């Protein structure tokens, strides 16, 4: 019986493409017109690219969509859209990757260690810009070393901190795929599972269509954190800092004034604590998950409303 490669199932062809070096794949493709059609197929080269170098296009989309963060413009240019010609992309990528560059590997490991330190500082001061910086570093490392399990893990951890649990699981699975023995993934997945199971017993946000006492207490703590001059109101700078920490974007001045006018302001037009609580009452009545997301950003467990560092 004679077997023709062209008649092999797609999965066999795909795995053959994974195994062969590019030059060998091109040589095989040149053996006949039908083989050329099989191995020059754009989808075959896409699969080989993602197999060899990871899927930073998917990671970029997942991360930016879930967080709303604006990452390094160079990352946006490189990974916001998939290439139209995957073979060309693979060849260019393959010519630049050098897994044996020990100096570059040492630099990547140092950047990874620095990122862990930065995340610790975020848990102390809540500066969301730190998360943006760390995420960019992790993606640049993965661009060179796609087998670095720790980078996938840290991206997943950032999503976890922001209460984007489904997206976090996707990144953790990517980490496990490149290194099944990377233990931090198991620990974080167990924590996510605990949180998901805890949804049924979560602390209530509302009581009789008003903020619950537990939520009020937490929001007052958050307010006090940003009320730097302790005058019972958030001036433009303080309110901008709160919104940037929460959403990762600086609102226009008109928006800051409008918040005070709409929800409650002092004589200077600054948002008062009562106005701050009124804003969160409206948001929670409309979309309680958004309020829980905000609490997660500010270091609280979105379900128990307790500071994570105190658990």
NORZIPE-V654385 format. One record per residue. RES is the residue in one small letter. NEAR is the number of other C-alpha atoms within 10 Angstrom. Layout:
res = (RES,RES)
near = (NEAR,NEAR)
This chain:
res = (x,x,x,x,x,x,x,x,x,x,x,x,x,x,x,x,x,x,x,x,x,x,x,x,x,x,x,x,x,x,x,x,x,x,x,x,x,x,x,x,x,x,x,x,x,x,x,x,x,x,x,x,x,x,x,x,x,x,x,x,x,x,x,x,x,x,x,x,x,x,x,x,x,x,x,x,x,x,x,x,x,x,x,x,x,x,x,x,x,x,x,x,x,x,x,x,x,x,x,x,x,x,x,x,x,x,x,x,x,x,x,x,x,x,x,x,x,x,x,x,x,x,x,x,x,x,x,x,x,x,x,x,x,x,x,x,x,x,x,x,x,x,x,x,x,x,x,x,x,x,x,x,x,x,x,x,x,x,x,x,x,x,x,x,x,x,x,x,x,x,x,x,x,x,x,x,x,x,x,x,x,x,x,x,x,x,x,x,x,x,x,x,x,x,x,x,x,x,x,x,x,x,x,x,x,x,x,x,x,x,x,x,x,x,x,x,x,x,x,x,x,x,x,x,x,x,x,x,x,x,x,x,x,x,x,x,x,x,x,x,x,x,x,x,x,x,x,x,x,x,x,x,x,x,x,x,x,x,x,x,x,x,x,x,x,x,x,x,x,x,x,x,x,x,x,x,x,x,x,x,x,x,x,x,x,x,x,x,x,x,x,x,x,x,x,x,x,x,x,x,x,x,x,x,x,x,x,x,x,x,x)
near = (3,4,7,8,13,14,10,11,9,12,9,12,16,18,14,16,19,19,11,13,11,17,10,12,18,15,14,14,17,15,10,11,9,13,19,17,13,19,23,17,14,16,15,20,23,20,18,23,20,17,14,14,19,19,19,20,17,14,20,21,14,17,22,15,12,17,17,12,17,16,16,16,11,11,17,15,9,14,18,17,12,14,14,10,13,21,21,13,15,19,14,11,14,14,8,9,14,12,12,8,9,10,9,15,17,11,12,21,16,11,16,20,12,14,21,14,12,16,19,13,13,18,17,12,13,18,20,21,16,19,23,18,14,23,24,20,20,22,22,18,20,21,18,18,20,23,20,20,24,23,28,26,25,25,25,29,23,21,24,21,23,24,25,18,20,14,19,27,21,16,24,24,19,21,26,20,13,16,15,13,12,15,10,17,26,15,11,18,19,12,13,18,13,11,19,14,11,13,12,9,10,15,16,15,22,17,9,6,11,15,21,15,13,15,24,17,13,17,19,14,12,16,22,17,14,18,21,14,11,11,11,16,27,29,24,17,13,19,24,20,19,22,15,16,20,19,16,19,16,15,14,9,11,8,13,21,17,15,19,24,15,12,18,20,22,16,6,9,18,23,29,22,22,15,21,21,20,17,17,21,22,15,14,19,15,11,12,17,15,15,19,22,20,19,25,23,25,27,21,22,21,26,20,19,21,18,15,15,10,6,8)
